[in-house]
Amino acid sequence: MFDPPIDLSDLPGYQAAASTRPARTAFLGRCSTKDNQDPRSSIAGQLTEASVLLAPGEAFTAYFWDVESGMLGLDDRSQGSADDYGRLGVPVPRDGGLRELLEWVERGELDRVVCERISRVARDMLPSLQVEYHLASRGVTLECANEPRGGMTTGQLELRRTAQVRAEIYRHELLEQSMRGQRQHAAAGYRHGPPCYGYIAVVDPDAPPAANRFGGGRPKMRLALHPDQRRADTVKEVFRLRRDEQLRDGEIARLLATDLDRYPLADGQVLWAARRVRKMLAQPKYSGYQVFNRCAARTNHSRINPIADWVWSHQQAHPAIVPLEEWHETQRVTAQMRERQAPGWERVHTAAAQRGIQLTTVRQTDTHVLYDASGRQFVLPRGDLPAATADEVITILEAGA
């Protein structure tokens, strides 16, 4: 209905020139893990579904697929080695994973990417959109076998965005259900993660069977004291050195290293390091309670969650090496030592803010400054504030509060 008023078909450019180069189409697939899905059947099934989008006689130029969680960010995808994937026995060639796919696109080696459904790209909406935008900005189309062909773009877009939202909601639903189970697991006193120094993991013979729909599941385990009593004694000594003598992490590590017969190393450990001592001193499981959700898994356990968010067992779940009261006191000593390591002025301003005290400058000279703290005045030297002087100022602020 929009044809020109006269026949213009004899003019160059009346129709787009057909490309003589065959389309370079890549397959993109993913299944969660080799434990949750059988990658041999899952990847092969996805390839079969995606193949319906190929033109007669067309074949895939390359195959990219991963066996990993779709909850990972783009930087964490495609970490498995070629040997790992070779052992899976998936009957589909593999030129790499999502990371390699993006590299091929960047080099201009693909025209189209086909997958079974958009959730195979990622379960989080943001990385899924990032991949889609990256491909589109380089002239590469992303097509899904479960989306309708033809029609208006708005209908296709609505379906894809709905699928991306649904995939992310499903991801959060899985996380919520998993977290609920993990909390109950910890509250009952069962082990989480590898046993810490001084303990071993043993099967709880009194635990109910951990059956699932596929049959027997993994047995429930608790912590028990390591048969080498020296390890428990080492833990007690580390806590005593911090609590009573207020030694720093490195000082404690050096002391342990002087007598390895008395303070044995853990299996696979080559030396006592300050980082290991620091982790030991913060470990609440030494109190005999099982504790879960101490670390943020999304940050590779580098960030410690607030203590109020930890999940504690309802009662002592294994033999205690350090009584809970001593563990508590050790944490207070550690906090005080770290606080004293902060710059003097930072500590003073923090203490004033915590007590609602307004710290203002009255007047100053080249060497000293007169301060007012809610009616109390004191003179301090300019420049860095020594720790001992900061302690005195904080004592004055506490008295004024």
C-alpha positions in Angstrom: 0.0 0.0 0.0 3.0 2.3 0.2 4.3 1.7 -3.4 5.5 4.7 -5.5 3.0 6.2 -8.0 5.1 4.9 -10.9 7.2 1.8 -11.5 10.7 2.4 -10.1 11.9 -1.2 -10.0 14.4 -0.6 -12.8 16.4 1.8 -10.7 19.5 0.7 -8.7 18.8 0.5 -5.0 15.1 -0.4 -5.5 15.7 -3.5 -3.4 18.4 -4.2 -0.9 21.3 -6.1 -2.4 21.3 -9.7 -1.3 24.5 -10.7 0.6 26.4 -13.5 -1.2 28.0 -14.5 2.1 26.1 -17.2 4.0 24.9 -16.2 7.5 27.3 -17.1 10.3 25.0 -18.4 13.1 26.2 -19.6 16.5 24.5 -21.8 19.0 24.4 -20.6 22.6 23.4 -22.9 25.4 23.7 -23.3 29.2 22.5 -25.7 31.9 22.9 -25.1 35.6 25.5 -27.6 36.9 26.4 -31.2 36.3 24.8 -32.0 39.7 21.4 -30.4 39.1 21.0 -31.3 35.4 22.5 -33.9 33.0 24.4 -31.6 30.6 24.6 -34.4 28.0 20.8 -34.4 27.5 20.2 -30.8 28.4 22.7 -29.2 25.9 21.8 -31.7 23.2 18.1 -30.9 23.7 18.7 -27.2 23.6 20.6 -27.6 20.3 17.7 -29.5 18.8 15.2 -26.8 19.7 17.5 -24.0 18.5 18.1 -25.8 15.2 14.6 -25.1 14.0 15.7 -21.5 13.4 18.3 -22.5 10.8 17.5 -22.1 7.1 17.3 -25.3 4.9 20.9 -26.5 4.4 22.3 -24.1 7.0 24.5 -25.3 9.8 25.9 -23.6 12.9 29.2 -21.9 12.5 30.2 -22.4 16.1 28.9 -23.8 19.4 29.1 -22.0 22.7 27.7 -23.5 25.9 28.4 -23.5 29.6 27.6 -25.8 32.5 27.3 -23.3 35.3 24.8 -21.2 37.2 23.0 -18.6 35.3 23.1 -16.4 38.4 26.8 -15.6 37.8 27.8 -12.2 36.5 29.4 -11.9 33.1 32.9 -11.6 34.5 32.5 -14.9 36.3 31.1 -16.9 33.4 32.9 -19.6 31.4 35.5 -20.5 34.0 35.7 -24.2 33.3 38.7 -25.6 31.4 38.5 -27.6 28.2 39.5 -30.7 30.1 36.6 -30.3 32.5 34.1 -30.0 29.7 35.7 -32.9 27.8 35.1 -35.2 30.8 31.3 -34.4 30.7 30.8 -36.3 27.5 28.3 -33.9 26.0 27.6 -34.9 22.4 27.8 -31.3 21.1 31.0 -29.5 19.9 32.2 -26.6 22.0 34.1 -23.6 20.8 33.9 -22.0 24.2 31.3 -20.5 26.5 29.6 -17.1 26.8 32.8 -15.3 27.3 34.3 -16.7 24.0 31.1 -16.0 22.2 31.4 -12.3 23.1 35.0 -12.4 21.9 33.9 -13.8 18.5 31.3 -11.1 18.2 33.8 -8.5 19.0 36.0 -9.7 16.2 33.1 -9.6 13.7 33.0 -13.3 13.2 29.2 -13.9 13.7 26.0 -12.5 12.3 23.4 -14.3 14.4 23.2 -16.1 17.8 20.5 -18.6 18.5 19.5 -20.1 21.8 16.6 -22.2 23.1 15.2 -19.4 25.4 16.5 -16.2 26.9 17.1 -17.6 30.3 19.9 -19.7 28.8 21.8 -16.5 28.4 21.5 -15.6 32.1 18.9 -15.8 34.8 19.6 -12.3 36.1 18.0 -9.6 33.9 21.0 -7.2 33.9 23.6 -9.6 32.4 21.0 -10.9 29.9 20.3 -7.3 28.7 24.1 -6.6 28.6 24.7 -9.5 26.3 21.7 -8.6 24.1 22.9 -5.0 23.9 26.4 -6.0 23.2 25.3 -8.2 20.3 22.9 -5.6 18.9 25.4 -2.8 19.0 27.7 -4.9 16.7 24.9 -5.9 14.3 24.5 -9.4 15.6 20.9 -10.6 16.2 19.9 -12.7 19.2 17.0 -15.1 18.5 15.2 -17.5 20.8 13.5 -20.7 19.6 10.6 -20.3 22.0 9.7 -16.8 20.7 7.2 -16.3 17.8 8.6 -15.4 14.3 7.3 -12.5 12.3 4.8 -9.9 13.4 5.6 -6.6 15.1 8.8 -6.0 17.1 6.8 -4.8 20.1 5.1 -8.1 20.6 8.4 -10.0 20.4 10.1 -7.5 22.7 7.3 -7.8 25.3 7.6 -11.6 25.3 11.3 -11.5 25.7 11.3 -8.9 28.5 8.6 -10.9 30.3 10.7 -14.0 30.0 13.7 -12.1 31.4 11.7 -10.9 34.4 10.3 -14.3 35.0 13.8 -15.9 34.9 15.1 -13.4 37.5 12.1 -13.9 39.7 12.6 -17.6 39.5 16.3 -17.1 40.5 15.3 -15.2 43.6 12.7 -17.8 44.5 15.4 -20.5 44.3 17.7 -18.4 46.5 14.9 -17.8 49.1 14.1 -21.4 49.3 17.7 -22.4 49.5 18.4 -19.8 52.2 15.3 -21.1 54.2 16.7 -24.6 54.1 20.2 -23.5 55.0 18.9 -21.6 58.0 17.0 -24.6 59.3 20.0 -26.8 58.6 22.2 -24.5 60.7 19.6 -24.0 63.5 19.5 -27.8 63.9 23.3 -27.8 64.4 24.4 -29.5 61.2 27.7 -28.6 59.6 28.1 -25.8 57.0 31.2 -25.6 55.0 34.6 -27.3 55.6 35.4 -28.0 59.3 37.5 -25.2 60.9 40.9 -25.9 62.5 40.5 -28.1 65.5 37.5 -30.0 64.3 36.6 -32.8 61.9 33.2 -33.5 60.2 31.4 -36.7 61.3 28.1 -38.2 60.2 25.3 -37.7 62.7 23.9 -41.2 63.2 20.7 -39.8 64.9 19.9 -37.4 62.0 16.8 -38.2 59.9 17.6 -39.5 56.4 18.3 -36.8 53.9 16.2 -38.4 51.2 15.2 -36.5 48.0 13.1 -37.4 45.0 16.1 -39.1 43.4 16.7 -41.4 46.4 19.3 -41.0 49.2 20.8 -37.6 49.7 24.0 -36.6 51.4 24.2 -37.5 55.1 23.9 -34.8 57.7 27.1 -34.1 59.5 28.3 -32.4 62.7 31.6 -31.1 64.0 33.7 -33.2 66.3 37.0 -32.5 68.0 40.1 -33.4 65.9 41.8 -36.5 67.2 45.0 -34.5 67.6 44.4 -32.7 70.9 47.2 -30.2 70.1 44.9 -28.5 67.6 42.3 -27.7 70.2 45.0 -26.5 72.6 46.4 -24.3 69.8 43.0 -22.7 69.3 42.7 -22.0 73.1 46.2 -20.5 73.2 45.4 -18.2 70.2 42.3 -16.9 71.9 44.2 -16.4 75.2 47.0 -14.5 73.5 44.5 -12.1 72.0 42.3 -11.8 75.0 44.8 -11.6 77.8 48.0 -10.3 76.1 46.3 -8.4 73.3 48.8 -9.6 70.7 48.2 -8.7 67.1 47.5 -11.3 64.4 51.1 -11.3 63.0 52.6 -11.5 66.5 50.5 -14.6 67.3 51.4 -16.2 64.0 55.1 -15.7 64.6 54.8 -17.2 68.1 53.0 -20.3 66.8 55.6 -20.7 64.1 58.4 -21.0 66.7 57.0 -24.3 68.0 55.2 -26.4 65.3 55.4 -29.5 67.4 53.2 -27.8 70.0 51.1 -25.8 67.5 50.8 -28.1 64.4 49.8 -26.7 61.0 46.5 -27.7 59.4 46.6 -30.2 56.5 47.9 -28.5 53.4 49.1 -25.5 55.4 52.7 -24.4 54.9 53.0 -21.7 57.6 51.2 -19.8 60.2 50.0 -16.6 58.6 48.3 -13.5 60.2 45.3 -14.0 57.9 44.7 -17.5 59.2 45.0 -16.3 62.8 42.6 -13.5 62.1 40.0 -15.9 60.7 40.4 -18.3 63.6 39.8 -15.5 66.2 36.6 -14.5 64.4 35.2 -18.0 64.1 32.1 -18.4 66.4 31.9 -22.2 65.9 34.6 -22.6 68.5 32.0 -21.8 71.0 30.2 -25.1 70.3 27.4 -23.4 68.3 26.8 -23.9 64.6 26.7 -20.5 62.8 25.6 -19.8 59.2 25.5 -16.6 57.0 28.6 -15.0 58.5 30.0 -14.2 55.1 28.5 -12.7 51.9 28.7 -15.4 49.3 28.2 -12.8 46.5 31.6 -11.2 47.4 33.4 -14.5 47.5 33.2 -14.5 51.3 35.4 -11.4 51.6 32.7 -9.3 53.3 31.4 -10.3 56.8 27.7 -9.8 57.4 26.5 -8.0 60.5 26.4 -10.3 63.5 22.6 -9.6 63.8 22.2 -11.5 60.5 24.0 -14.6 61.5 22.0 -17.8 62.1 22.9 -19.6 65.3 22.0 -23.2 66.2 19.3 -23.4 68.9 21.7 -25.1 71.3 25.3 -26.2 71.4 25.8 -28.6 68.4 29.4 -29.8 69.0 32.1 -29.7 71.7 33.2 -26.2 72.5 36.9 -25.3 72.4 36.4 -21.7 73.6 33.4 -20.9 75.9 31.0 -18.5 74.3 31.7 -15.8 77.0 35.4 -16.0 76.2 34.7 -15.8 72.4 32.5 -12.7 73.1 35.3 -11.1 75.2 37.9 -11.8 72.5 35.7 -10.1 69.9 35.5 -7.0 72.1 39.3 -7.0 72.6 39.8 -7.3 68.8 37.4 -4.5 68.1 39.2 -2.2 70.6 42.6 -3.0 69.1 41.4 -2.3 65.6 39.8 0.9 66.8 43.1 2.1 68.3 44.8 1.4 65.0 42.7 4.1 63.3 44.1 7.7 63.1 43.7 9.6 66.3 41.5 12.4 64.9 39.2 9.9 63.2 38.7 8.1 66.5 37.9 11.4 68.3 35.4 12.6 65.7 33.7 9.1 65.6 33.4 9.1 69.4 31.9 12.6 69.4 29.4 11.8 66.7 28.3 8.6 68.5 27.6 10.7 71.6 25.9 13.5 69.8 28.6 16.0 70.8 29.3 18.9 68.5 33.1 19.4 68.2 33.9 23.0 67.1 37.1 25.1 66.8 37.2 28.1 69.1 40.6 29.5 68.0 44.0 28.2 66.9 47.7 29.1 66.6 50.5 27.7 64.5 51.0 24.9 67.0 47.8 24.3 69.0 44.0 24.4 68.6 41.3 25.2 71.2 38.2 23.0 70.8 34.8 23.2 72.4 32.8 20.0 73.0 29.3 20.9 74.2 30.7 23.5 76.7 33.9 21.7 77.7 37.0 23.2 76.2 40.5 21.6 75.7 43.6 22.4 73.8 45.2 19.9 71.4 48.3 20.1 69.2 47.9 20.6 65.5 48.7 17.7 63.1 48.5 14.0 63.8 47.0 13.1 67.2 48.9 10.4 69.1 46.9 7.4 70.3 47.4 8.1 74.0 46.2 11.7 73.5 43.1 10.4 71.5 42.3 8.1 74.4 42.3 11.0 76.9 40.1 13.1 74.6 37.6 10.2 74.2 37.5 9.8 78.0 36.7 13.5 78.3 33.9 13.2 75.7 32.5 10.2 77.5 32.5 12.1 80.8 30.7 15.0 79.1 28.1 12.8 77.6 
